[in-house]
Amino acid sequence: MSLPLLAIACLLVVTICYSGKCWLSPFGDCRKCRGMGHELKTDRKGRLKRGRDCRRCQATGKRIRIGRWIYNRAARTYRAGTR
């Protein structure tokens, strides 16, 4: 098996796995608050304290995955074009 075919096969497997993950679990943890819903801060002694609510995820702790966002946008465009 040649190197380009192996690379294409690996990319195809990764794409299929990510598509499946986006289909089964469209929401992932927010990167800013790490799924907690509020920002984590430390006080002067280094102890963790709860900060204000996360503005990126509106305190839900979840965000939509990029692949799912792309699929939703494409489906919305397709529906709008076939009316």
PyMOL Python script that loads the backbone (N, CA, C, O; Angstrom):
from pymol import cmd

cmd.read_pdbstr("""\
ATOM      1  N   MET A   1       0.851  -1.176   0.000  1.00  0.00           N
ATOM      2  CA  MET A   1       0.000   0.000   0.000  1.00  0.00           C
ATOM      3  C   MET A   1       0.896   1.237   0.000  1.00  0.00           C
ATOM      4  O   MET A   1       1.838   1.333   0.787  1.00  0.00           O
ATOM      5  N   SER A   2       0.601   2.151  -0.863  1.00  0.00           N
ATOM      6  CA  SER A   2       1.440   3.335  -0.967  1.00  0.00           C
ATOM      7  C   SER A   2       1.079   4.360   0.108  1.00  0.00           C
ATOM      8  O   SER A   2       0.001   4.306   0.700  1.00  0.00           O
ATOM      9  N   LEU A   3       1.982   5.273   0.341  1.00  0.00           N
ATOM     10  CA  LEU A   3       1.812   6.281   1.392  1.00  0.00           C
ATOM     11  C   LEU A   3       0.614   7.211   1.158  1.00  0.00           C
ATOM     12  O   LEU A   3      -0.111   7.493   2.112  1.00  0.00           O
ATOM     13  N   PRO A   4       0.374   7.701  -0.071  1.00  0.00           N
ATOM     14  CA  PRO A   4      -0.802   8.566  -0.268  1.00  0.00           C
ATOM     15  C   PRO A   4      -2.127   7.849   0.001  1.00  0.00           C
ATOM     16  O   PRO A   4      -3.056   8.451   0.539  1.00  0.00           O
ATOM     17  N   LEU A   5      -2.220   6.570  -0.367  1.00  0.00           N
ATOM     18  CA  LEU A   5      -3.446   5.831  -0.102  1.00  0.00           C
ATOM     19  C   LEU A   5      -3.664   5.640   1.390  1.00  0.00           C
ATOM     20  O   LEU A   5      -4.796   5.696   1.871  1.00  0.00           O
ATOM     21  N   LEU A   6      -2.586   5.416   2.118  1.00  0.00           N
ATOM     22  CA  LEU A   6      -2.676   5.267   3.571  1.00  0.00           C
ATOM     23  C   LEU A   6      -3.129   6.576   4.225  1.00  0.00           C
ATOM     24  O   LEU A   6      -3.950   6.569   5.142  1.00  0.00           O
ATOM     25  N   ALA A   7      -2.589   7.688   3.747  1.00  0.00           N
ATOM     26  CA  ALA A   7      -2.972   8.990   4.290  1.00  0.00           C
ATOM     27  C   ALA A   7      -4.447   9.287   4.005  1.00  0.00           C
ATOM     28  O   ALA A   7      -5.159   9.790   4.874  1.00  0.00           O
ATOM     29  N   ILE A   8      -4.897   8.980   2.803  1.00  0.00           N
ATOM     30  CA  ILE A   8      -6.297   9.204   2.452  1.00  0.00           C
ATOM     31  C   ILE A   8      -7.205   8.326   3.296  1.00  0.00           C
ATOM     32  O   ILE A   8      -8.256   8.775   3.756  1.00  0.00           O
ATOM     33  N   ALA A   9      -6.804   7.072   3.504  1.00  0.00           N
ATOM     34  CA  ALA A   9      -7.608   6.161   4.319  1.00  0.00           C
ATOM     35  C   ALA A   9      -7.700   6.654   5.762  1.00  0.00           C
ATOM     36  O   ALA A   9      -8.767   6.582   6.372  1.00  0.00           O
ATOM     37  N   CYS A  10      -6.596   7.151   6.308  1.00  0.00           N
ATOM     38  CA  CYS A  10      -6.601   7.675   7.681  1.00  0.00           C
ATOM     39  C   CYS A  10      -7.496   8.902   7.793  1.00  0.00           C
ATOM     40  O   CYS A  10      -8.264   9.021   8.748  1.00  0.00           O
ATOM     41  N   LEU A  11      -7.406   9.809   6.834  1.00  0.00           N
ATOM     42  CA  LEU A  11      -8.266  11.000   6.849  1.00  0.00           C
ATOM     43  C   LEU A  11      -9.736  10.623   6.724  1.00  0.00           C
ATOM     44  O   LEU A  11     -10.593  11.243   7.353  1.00  0.00           O
ATOM     45  N   LEU A  12     -10.029   9.619   5.920  1.00  0.00           N
ATOM     46  CA  LEU A  12     -11.407   9.171   5.759  1.00  0.00           C
ATOM     47  C   LEU A  12     -11.946   8.576   7.058  1.00  0.00           C
ATOM     48  O   LEU A  12     -13.091   8.832   7.431  1.00  0.00           O
ATOM     49  N   VAL A  13     -11.133   7.789   7.741  1.00  0.00           N
ATOM     50  CA  VAL A  13     -11.553   7.201   9.017  1.00  0.00           C
ATOM     51  C   VAL A  13     -11.788   8.286  10.064  1.00  0.00           C
ATOM     52  O   VAL A  13     -12.781   8.237  10.789  1.00  0.00           O
ATOM     53  N   VAL A  14     -10.890   9.259  10.151  1.00  0.00           N
ATOM     54  CA  VAL A  14     -11.038  10.349  11.119  1.00  0.00           C
ATOM     55  C   VAL A  14     -12.301  11.160  10.821  1.00  0.00           C
ATOM     56  O   VAL A  14     -13.029  11.528  11.742  1.00  0.00           O
ATOM     57  N   THR A  15     -12.563  11.440   9.553  1.00  0.00           N
ATOM     58  CA  THR A  15     -13.744  12.205   9.168  1.00  0.00           C
ATOM     59  C   THR A  15     -15.024  11.454   9.513  1.00  0.00           C
ATOM     60  O   THR A  15     -15.973  12.049  10.025  1.00  0.00           O
ATOM     61  N   ILE A  16     -15.058  10.166   9.239  1.00  0.00           N
ATOM     62  CA  ILE A  16     -16.247   9.373   9.542  1.00  0.00           C
ATOM     63  C   ILE A  16     -16.473   9.297  11.051  1.00  0.00           C
ATOM     64  O   ILE A  16     -17.609   9.399  11.514  1.00  0.00           O
ATOM     65  N   CYS A  17     -15.399   9.120  11.815  1.00  0.00           N
ATOM     66  CA  CYS A  17     -15.538   9.065  13.275  1.00  0.00           C
ATOM     67  C   CYS A  17     -16.039  10.392  13.838  1.00  0.00           C
ATOM     68  O   CYS A  17     -16.909  10.402  14.708  1.00  0.00           O
ATOM     69  N   TYR A  18     -15.498  11.516  13.351  1.00  0.00           N
ATOM     70  CA  TYR A  18     -15.943  12.819  13.840  1.00  0.00           C
ATOM     71  C   TYR A  18     -17.395  13.093  13.447  1.00  0.00           C
ATOM     72  O   TYR A  18     -18.155  13.663  14.230  1.00  0.00           O
ATOM     73  N   SER A  19     -17.779  12.688  12.238  1.00  0.00           N
ATOM     74  CA  SER A  19     -19.172  12.866  11.815  1.00  0.00           C
ATOM     75  C   SER A  19     -20.107  12.066  12.711  1.00  0.00           C
ATOM     76  O   SER A  19     -21.179  12.546  13.078  1.00  0.00           O
ATOM     77  N   GLY A  20     -19.706  10.856  13.061  1.00  0.00           N
ATOM     78  CA  GLY A  20     -20.517  10.044  13.963  1.00  0.00           C
ATOM     79  C   GLY A  20     -20.628  10.661  15.342  1.00  0.00           C
ATOM     80  O   GLY A  20     -21.689  10.623  15.965  1.00  0.00           O
ATOM     81  N   LYS A  21     -19.526  11.231  15.819  1.00  0.00           N
ATOM     82  CA  LYS A  21     -19.556  11.878  17.131  1.00  0.00           C
ATOM     83  C   LYS A  21     -20.467  13.103  17.120  1.00  0.00           C
ATOM     84  O   LYS A  21     -21.195  13.347  18.082  1.00  0.00           O
ATOM     85  N   CYS A  22     -20.425  13.868  16.037  1.00  0.00           N
ATOM     86  CA  CYS A  22     -21.299  15.040  15.928  1.00  0.00           C
ATOM     87  C   CYS A  22     -22.760  14.629  15.833  1.00  0.00           C
ATOM     88  O   CYS A  22     -23.635  15.347  16.315  1.00  0.00           O
ATOM     89  N   TRP A  23     -23.036  13.482  15.218  1.00  0.00           N
ATOM     90  CA  TRP A  23     -24.409  13.022  15.084  1.00  0.00           C
ATOM     91  C   TRP A  23     -24.932  12.481  16.418  1.00  0.00           C
ATOM     92  O   TRP A  23     -26.072  12.754  16.793  1.00  0.00           O
ATOM     93  N   LEU A  24     -24.098  11.714  17.135  1.00  0.00           N
ATOM     94  CA  LEU A  24     -24.533  11.113  18.390  1.00  0.00           C
ATOM     95  C   LEU A  24     -24.522  12.109  19.556  1.00  0.00           C
ATOM     96  O   LEU A  24     -25.397  12.072  20.421  1.00  0.00           O
ATOM     97  N   SER A  25     -23.537  12.987  19.567  1.00  0.00           N
ATOM     98  CA  SER A  25     -23.408  13.940  20.662  1.00  0.00           C
ATOM     99  C   SER A  25     -23.118  15.328  20.085  1.00  0.00           C
ATOM    100  O   SER A  25     -21.954  15.715  19.980  1.00  0.00           O
ATOM    101  N   PRO A  26     -24.157  16.084  19.710  1.00  0.00           N
ATOM    102  CA  PRO A  26     -23.919  17.365  19.042  1.00  0.00           C
ATOM    103  C   PRO A  26     -23.340  18.446  19.953  1.00  0.00           C
ATOM    104  O   PRO A  26     -22.812  19.440  19.454  1.00  0.00           O
ATOM    105  N   PHE A  27     -23.424  18.282  21.259  1.00  0.00           N
ATOM    106  CA  PHE A  27     -22.908  19.291  22.173  1.00  0.00           C
ATOM    107  C   PHE A  27     -21.688  18.766  22.921  1.00  0.00           C
ATOM    108  O   PHE A  27     -21.652  17.609  23.340  1.00  0.00           O
ATOM    109  N   GLY A  28     -20.698  19.626  23.080  1.00  0.00           N
ATOM    110  CA  GLY A  28     -19.513  19.294  23.842  1.00  0.00           C
ATOM    111  C   GLY A  28     -19.352  20.282  24.982  1.00  0.00           C
ATOM    112  O   GLY A  28     -20.110  21.246  25.084  1.00  0.00           O
ATOM    113  N   ASP A  29     -18.374  20.049  25.833  1.00  0.00           N
ATOM    114  CA  ASP A  29     -18.124  20.963  26.944  1.00  0.00           C
ATOM    115  C   ASP A  29     -17.574  22.289  26.433  1.00  0.00           C
ATOM    116  O   ASP A  29     -16.810  22.332  25.468  1.00  0.00           O
ATOM    117  N   CYS A  30     -17.968  23.348  27.083  1.00  0.00           N
ATOM    118  CA  CYS A  30     -17.464  24.679  26.759  1.00  0.00           C
ATOM    119  C   CYS A  30     -15.972  24.717  27.072  1.00  0.00           C
ATOM    120  O   CYS A  30     -15.541  24.220  28.112  1.00  0.00           O
ATOM    121  N   ARG A  31     -15.186  25.306  26.174  1.00  0.00           N
ATOM    122  CA  ARG A  31     -13.735  25.357  26.384  1.00  0.00           C
ATOM    123  C   ARG A  31     -13.339  26.397  27.423  1.00  0.00           C
ATOM    124  O   ARG A  31     -12.322  26.242  28.100  1.00  0.00           O
ATOM    125  N   LYS A  32     -14.119  27.436  27.553  1.00  0.00           N
ATOM    126  CA  LYS A  32     -13.744  28.510  28.479  1.00  0.00           C
ATOM    127  C   LYS A  32     -13.967  28.113  29.935  1.00  0.00           C
ATOM    128  O   LYS A  32     -13.109  28.347  30.786  1.00  0.00           O
ATOM    129  N   CYS A  33     -15.123  27.513  30.217  1.00  0.00           N
ATOM    130  CA  CYS A  33     -15.436  27.169  31.608  1.00  0.00           C
ATOM    131  C   CYS A  33     -15.265  25.673  31.881  1.00  0.00           C
ATOM    132  O   CYS A  33     -15.529  25.209  32.990  1.00  0.00           O
ATOM    133  N   ARG A  34     -14.826  24.924  30.873  1.00  0.00           N
ATOM    134  CA  ARG A  34     -14.594  23.475  30.982  1.00  0.00           C
ATOM    135  C   ARG A  34     -15.847  22.719  31.398  1.00  0.00           C
ATOM    136  O   ARG A  34     -15.757  21.726  32.121  1.00  0.00           O
ATOM    137  N   GLY A  35     -17.014  23.173  30.951  1.00  0.00           N
ATOM    138  CA  GLY A  35     -18.266  22.483  31.217  1.00  0.00           C
ATOM    139  C   GLY A  35     -18.882  22.772  32.569  1.00  0.00           C
ATOM    140  O   GLY A  35     -19.868  22.134  32.935  1.00  0.00           O
ATOM    141  N   MET A  36     -18.334  23.711  33.323  1.00  0.00           N
ATOM    142  CA  MET A  36     -18.851  24.007  34.660  1.00  0.00           C
ATOM    143  C   MET A  36     -19.967  25.056  34.638  1.00  0.00           C
ATOM    144  O   MET A  36     -20.797  25.080  35.547  1.00  0.00           O
ATOM    145  N   GLY A  37     -20.005  25.915  33.632  1.00  0.00           N
ATOM    146  CA  GLY A  37     -21.032  26.944  33.558  1.00  0.00           C
ATOM    147  C   GLY A  37     -20.616  28.262  34.179  1.00  0.00           C
ATOM    148  O   GLY A  37     -21.319  29.262  34.037  1.00  0.00           O
ATOM    149  N   HIS A  38     -19.496  28.277  34.859  1.00  0.00           N
ATOM    150  CA  HIS A  38     -18.981  29.516  35.431  1.00  0.00           C
ATOM    151  C   HIS A  38     -17.465  29.494  35.329  1.00  0.00           C
ATOM    152  O   HIS A  38     -16.840  28.434  35.291  1.00  0.00           O
ATOM    153  N   GLU A  39     -16.901  30.665  35.287  1.00  0.00           N
ATOM    154  CA  GLU A  39     -15.453  30.776  35.179  1.00  0.00           C
ATOM    155  C   GLU A  39     -14.808  30.387  36.498  1.00  0.00           C
ATOM    156  O   GLU A  39     -15.325  30.697  37.572  1.00  0.00           O
ATOM    157  N   LEU A  40     -13.678  29.709  36.406  1.00  0.00           N
ATOM    158  CA  LEU A  40     -12.944  29.336  37.601  1.00  0.00           C
ATOM    159  C   LEU A  40     -11.844  30.358  37.842  1.00  0.00           C
ATOM    160  O   LEU A  40     -11.073  30.683  36.939  1.00  0.00           O
ATOM    161  N   LYS A  41     -11.782  30.852  39.046  1.00  0.00           N
ATOM    162  CA  LYS A  41     -10.754  31.819  39.412  1.00  0.00           C
ATOM    163  C   LYS A  41     -10.024  31.305  40.636  1.00  0.00           C
ATOM    164  O   LYS A  41     -10.527  30.434  41.346  1.00  0.00           O
ATOM    165  N   THR A  42      -8.854  31.832  40.882  1.00  0.00           N
ATOM    166  CA  THR A  42      -8.105  31.467  42.084  1.00  0.00           C
ATOM    167  C   THR A  42      -7.928  32.707  42.952  1.00  0.00           C
ATOM    168  O   THR A  42      -7.779  33.823  42.454  1.00  0.00           O
ATOM    169  N   ASP A  43      -7.948  32.482  44.249  1.00  0.00           N
ATOM    170  CA  ASP A  43      -7.693  33.601  45.149  1.00  0.00           C
ATOM    171  C   ASP A  43      -6.184  33.732  45.362  1.00  0.00           C
ATOM    172  O   ASP A  43      -5.404  33.044  44.704  1.00  0.00           O
ATOM    173  N   ARG A  44      -5.780  34.593  46.257  1.00  0.00           N
ATOM    174  CA  ARG A  44      -4.356  34.847  46.457  1.00  0.00           C
ATOM    175  C   ARG A  44      -3.606  33.643  47.020  1.00  0.00           C
ATOM    176  O   ARG A  44      -2.392  33.532  46.848  1.00  0.00           O
ATOM    177  N   LYS A  45      -4.317  32.748  47.685  1.00  0.00           N
ATOM    178  CA  LYS A  45      -3.675  31.560  48.249  1.00  0.00           C
ATOM    179  C   LYS A  45      -3.637  30.397  47.254  1.00  0.00           C
ATOM    180  O   LYS A  45      -3.093  29.338  47.566  1.00  0.00           O
ATOM    181  N   GLY A  46      -4.210  30.584  46.063  1.00  0.00           N
ATOM    182  CA  GLY A  46      -4.188  29.547  45.043  1.00  0.00           C
ATOM    183  C   GLY A  46      -5.375  28.608  45.079  1.00  0.00           C
ATOM    184  O   GLY A  46      -5.415  27.636  44.324  1.00  0.00           O
ATOM    185  N   ARG A  47      -6.349  28.879  45.946  1.00  0.00           N
ATOM    186  CA  ARG A  47      -7.534  28.035  46.011  1.00  0.00           C
ATOM    187  C   ARG A  47      -8.511  28.429  44.910  1.00  0.00           C
ATOM    188  O   ARG A  47      -8.625  29.604  44.562  1.00  0.00           O
ATOM    189  N   LEU A  48      -9.213  27.440  44.367  1.00  0.00           N
ATOM    190  CA  LEU A  48     -10.192  27.714  43.315  1.00  0.00           C
ATOM    191  C   LEU A  48     -11.438  28.348  43.902  1.00  0.00           C
ATOM    192  O   LEU A  48     -11.935  27.931  44.949  1.00  0.00           O
ATOM    193  N   LYS A  49     -11.934  29.363  43.210  1.00  0.00           N
ATOM    194  CA  LYS A  49     -13.173  30.026  43.589  1.00  0.00           C
ATOM    195  C   LYS A  49     -14.068  30.084  42.369  1.00  0.00           C
ATOM    196  O   LYS A  49     -13.602  30.104  41.230  1.00  0.00           O
ATOM    197  N   ARG A  50     -15.355  30.112  42.631  1.00  0.00           N
ATOM    198  CA  ARG A  50     -16.293  30.249  41.534  1.00  0.00           C
ATOM    199  C   ARG A  50     -16.325  31.707  41.091  1.00  0.00           C
ATOM    200  O   ARG A  50     -16.457  32.618  41.909  1.00  0.00           O
ATOM    201  N   GLY A  51     -16.202  31.910  39.787  1.00  0.00           N
ATOM    202  CA  GLY A  51     -16.280  33.249  39.225  1.00  0.00           C
ATOM    203  C   GLY A  51     -17.686  33.533  38.733  1.00  0.00           C
ATOM    204  O   GLY A  51     -18.645  32.890  39.158  1.00  0.00           O
ATOM    205  N   ARG A  52     -17.801  34.492  37.843  1.00  0.00           N
ATOM    206  CA  ARG A  52     -19.116  34.838  37.298  1.00  0.00           C
ATOM    207  C   ARG A  52     -19.539  33.791  36.259  1.00  0.00           C
ATOM    208  O   ARG A  52     -18.734  32.962  35.834  1.00  0.00           O
ATOM    209  N   ASP A  53     -20.800  33.845  35.866  1.00  0.00           N
ATOM    210  CA  ASP A  53     -21.315  32.908  34.873  1.00  0.00           C
ATOM    211  C   ASP A  53     -20.582  33.090  33.544  1.00  0.00           C
ATOM    212  O   ASP A  53     -20.204  34.203  33.177  1.00  0.00           O
ATOM    213  N   CYS A  54     -20.393  31.996  32.841  1.00  0.00           N
ATOM    214  CA  CYS A  54     -19.677  32.002  31.565  1.00  0.00           C
ATOM    215  C   CYS A  54     -20.521  32.681  30.498  1.00  0.00           C
ATOM    216  O   CYS A  54     -21.688  32.337  30.311  1.00  0.00           O
ATOM    217  N   ARG A  55     -19.931  33.647  29.798  1.00  0.00           N
ATOM    218  CA  ARG A  55     -20.660  34.364  28.757  1.00  0.00           C
ATOM    219  C   ARG A  55     -20.669  33.590  27.445  1.00  0.00           C
ATOM    220  O   ARG A  55     -21.580  33.767  26.637  1.00  0.00           O
ATOM    221  N   ARG A  56     -19.677  32.737  27.218  1.00  0.00           N
ATOM    222  CA  ARG A  56     -19.596  32.000  25.958  1.00  0.00           C
ATOM    223  C   ARG A  56     -20.729  30.985  25.817  1.00  0.00           C
ATOM    224  O   ARG A  56     -21.317  30.851  24.744  1.00  0.00           O
ATOM    225  N   CYS A  57     -21.037  30.266  26.909  1.00  0.00           N
ATOM    226  CA  CYS A  57     -22.075  29.216  26.844  1.00  0.00           C
ATOM    227  C   CYS A  57     -23.348  29.620  27.582  1.00  0.00           C
ATOM    228  O   CYS A  57     -24.250  28.794  27.720  1.00  0.00           O
ATOM    229  N   GLN A  58     -23.451  30.851  28.056  1.00  0.00           N
ATOM    230  CA  GLN A  58     -24.600  31.347  28.811  1.00  0.00           C
ATOM    231  C   GLN A  58     -24.870  30.477  30.040  1.00  0.00           C
ATOM    232  O   GLN A  58     -26.024  30.204  30.370  1.00  0.00           O
ATOM    233  N   ALA A  59     -23.815  30.050  30.705  1.00  0.00           N
ATOM    234  CA  ALA A  59     -23.845  29.300  31.968  1.00  0.00           C
ATOM    235  C   ALA A  59     -24.462  27.911  31.831  1.00  0.00           C
ATOM    236  O   ALA A  59     -24.917  27.345  32.825  1.00  0.00           O
ATOM    237  N   THR A  60     -24.488  27.348  30.619  1.00  0.00           N
ATOM    238  CA  THR A  60     -24.993  25.983  30.459  1.00  0.00           C
ATOM    239  C   THR A  60     -23.871  24.966  30.564  1.00  0.00           C
ATOM    240  O   THR A  60     -24.115  23.814  30.924  1.00  0.00           O
ATOM    241  N   GLY A  61     -22.654  25.368  30.258  1.00  0.00           N
ATOM    242  CA  GLY A  61     -21.518  24.451  30.280  1.00  0.00           C
ATOM    243  C   GLY A  61     -21.364  23.677  28.985  1.00  0.00           C
ATOM    244  O   GLY A  61     -20.432  22.884  28.854  1.00  0.00           O
ATOM    245  N   LYS A  62     -22.257  23.888  28.023  1.00  0.00           N
ATOM    246  CA  LYS A  62     -22.223  23.158  26.756  1.00  0.00           C
ATOM    247  C   LYS A  62     -22.092  24.117  25.589  1.00  0.00           C
ATOM    248  O   LYS A  62     -22.493  25.277  25.672  1.00  0.00           O
ATOM    249  N   ARG A  63     -21.529  23.620  24.507  1.00  0.00           N
ATOM    250  CA  ARG A  63     -21.428  24.371  23.264  1.00  0.00           C
ATOM    251  C   ARG A  63     -21.680  23.407  22.120  1.00  0.00           C
ATOM    252  O   ARG A  63     -21.504  22.200  22.282  1.00  0.00           O
ATOM    253  N   ILE A  64     -22.085  23.912  20.980  1.00  0.00           N
ATOM    254  CA  ILE A  64     -22.336  23.061  19.828  1.00  0.00           C
ATOM    255  C   ILE A  64     -21.005  22.779  19.138  1.00  0.00           C
ATOM    256  O   ILE A  64     -20.172  23.674  19.000  1.00  0.00           O
ATOM    257  N   ARG A  65     -20.811  21.555  18.714  1.00  0.00           N
ATOM    258  CA  ARG A  65     -19.568  21.176  18.031  1.00  0.00           C
ATOM    259  C   ARG A  65     -19.502  21.845  16.662  1.00  0.00           C
ATOM    260  O   ARG A  65     -20.532  22.149  16.061  1.00  0.00           O
ATOM    261  N   ILE A  66     -18.291  22.071  16.175  1.00  0.00           N
ATOM    262  CA  ILE A  66     -18.094  22.763  14.897  1.00  0.00           C
ATOM    263  C   ILE A  66     -18.708  21.970  13.752  1.00  0.00           C
ATOM    264  O   ILE A  66     -19.350  22.549  12.875  1.00  0.00           O
ATOM    265  N   GLY A  67     -18.520  20.659  13.747  1.00  0.00           N
ATOM    266  CA  GLY A  67     -19.083  19.830  12.682  1.00  0.00           C
ATOM    267  C   GLY A  67     -20.599  19.877  12.657  1.00  0.00           C
ATOM    268  O   GLY A  67     -21.200  19.912  11.584  1.00  0.00           O
ATOM    269  N   ARG A  68     -21.224  19.878  13.829  1.00  0.00           N
ATOM    270  CA  ARG A  68     -22.676  19.958  13.900  1.00  0.00           C
ATOM    271  C   ARG A  68     -23.168  21.325  13.459  1.00  0.00           C
ATOM    272  O   ARG A  68     -24.213  21.433  12.817  1.00  0.00           O
ATOM    273  N   TRP A  69     -22.416  22.379  13.802  1.00  0.00           N
ATOM    274  CA  TRP A  69     -22.778  23.729  13.382  1.00  0.00           C
ATOM    275  C   TRP A  69     -22.753  23.824  11.857  1.00  0.00           C
ATOM    276  O   TRP A  69     -23.646  24.424  11.257  1.00  0.00           O
ATOM    277  N   ILE A  70     -21.728  23.231  11.226  1.00  0.00           N
ATOM    278  CA  ILE A  70     -21.621  23.247   9.768  1.00  0.00           C
ATOM    279  C   ILE A  70     -22.786  22.474   9.146  1.00  0.00           C
ATOM    280  O   ILE A  70     -23.378  22.921   8.164  1.00  0.00           O
ATOM    281  N   TYR A  71     -23.114  21.311   9.723  1.00  0.00           N
ATOM    282  CA  TYR A  71     -24.244  20.526   9.209  1.00  0.00           C
ATOM    283  C   TYR A  71     -25.553  21.300   9.334  1.00  0.00           C
ATOM    284  O   TYR A  71     -26.341  21.333   8.389  1.00  0.00           O
ATOM    285  N   ASN A  72     -25.795  21.924  10.491  1.00  0.00           N
ATOM    286  CA  ASN A  72     -27.024  22.699  10.682  1.00  0.00           C
ATOM    287  C   ASN A  72     -27.123  23.838   9.672  1.00  0.00           C
ATOM    288  O   ASN A  72     -28.193  24.095   9.121  1.00  0.00           O
ATOM    289  N   ARG A  73     -26.009  24.515   9.434  1.00  0.00           N
ATOM    290  CA  ARG A  73     -26.008  25.634   8.484  1.00  0.00           C
ATOM    291  C   ARG A  73     -26.298  25.141   7.064  1.00  0.00           C
ATOM    292  O   ARG A  73     -27.063  25.771   6.334  1.00  0.00           O
ATOM    293  N   ALA A  74     -25.688  24.013   6.669  1.00  0.00           N
ATOM    294  CA  ALA A  74     -25.918  23.464   5.328  1.00  0.00           C
ATOM    295  C   ALA A  74     -27.363  22.994   5.177  1.00  0.00           C
ATOM    296  O   ALA A  74     -27.972  23.208   4.129  1.00  0.00           O
ATOM    297  N   ALA A  75     -27.920  22.357   6.208  1.00  0.00           N
ATOM    298  CA  ALA A  75     -29.299  21.886   6.139  1.00  0.00           C
ATOM    299  C   ALA A  75     -30.266  23.062   6.059  1.00  0.00           C
ATOM    300  O   ALA A  75     -31.248  23.003   5.320  1.00  0.00           O
ATOM    301  N   ARG A  76     -30.002  24.121   6.805  1.00  0.00           N
ATOM    302  CA  ARG A  76     -30.857  25.307   6.766  1.00  0.00           C
ATOM    303  C   ARG A  76     -30.813  25.962   5.383  1.00  0.00           C
ATOM    304  O   ARG A  76     -31.845  26.388   4.865  1.00  0.00           O
ATOM    305  N   THR A  77     -29.622  26.041   4.789  1.00  0.00           N
ATOM    306  CA  THR A  77     -29.483  26.624   3.459  1.00  0.00           C
ATOM    307  C   THR A  77     -30.198  25.771   2.423  1.00  0.00           C
ATOM    308  O   THR A  77     -30.848  26.307   1.526  1.00  0.00           O
ATOM    309  N   TYR A  78     -30.090  24.458   2.532  1.00  0.00           N
ATOM    310  CA  TYR A  78     -30.766  23.561   1.601  1.00  0.00           C
ATOM    311  C   TYR A  78     -32.283  23.687   1.705  1.00  0.00           C
ATOM    312  O   TYR A  78     -32.979  23.737   0.691  1.00  0.00           O
ATOM    313  N   ARG A  79     -32.789  23.739   2.933  1.00  0.00           N
ATOM    314  CA  ARG A  79     -34.232  23.892   3.116  1.00  0.00           C
ATOM    315  C   ARG A  79     -34.722  25.224   2.553  1.00  0.00           C
ATOM    316  O   ARG A  79     -35.785  25.283   1.934  1.00  0.00           O
ATOM    317  N   ALA A  80     -33.960  26.281   2.761  1.00  0.00           N
ATOM    318  CA  ALA A  80     -34.369  27.594   2.251  1.00  0.00           C
ATOM    319  C   ALA A  80     -34.328  27.643   0.722  1.00  0.00           C
ATOM    320  O   ALA A  80     -35.092  28.388   0.109  1.00  0.00           O
ATOM    321  N   GLY A  81     -33.453  26.862   0.107  1.00  0.00           N
ATOM    322  CA  GLY A  81     -33.333  26.871  -1.333  1.00  0.00           C
ATOM    323  C   GLY A  81     -34.360  26.015  -2.034  1.00  0.00           C
ATOM    324  O   GLY A  81     -34.592  26.193  -3.230  1.00  0.00           O
ATOM    325  N   THR A  82     -34.987  25.084  -1.321  1.00  0.00           N
ATOM    326  CA  THR A  82     -35.950  24.182  -1.965  1.00  0.00           C
ATOM    327  C   THR A  82     -37.391  24.589  -1.709  1.00  0.00           C
ATOM    328  O   THR A  82     -38.301  23.833  -2.047  1.00  0.00           O
ATOM    329  N   ARG A  83     -37.627  25.735  -1.134  1.00  0.00           N
ATOM    330  CA  ARG A  83     -38.999  26.184  -0.878  1.00  0.00           C
ATOM    331  C   ARG A  83     -39.601  26.800  -2.107  1.00  0.00           C
ATOM    332  O   ARG A  83     -40.752  27.236  -2.078  1.00  0.00           O
TER     333      ARG A  83
END
""", "prot")
cmd.dss("prot")
cmd.show_as("cartoon", "prot")
cmd.util.cbc("prot")
cmd.orient("prot")
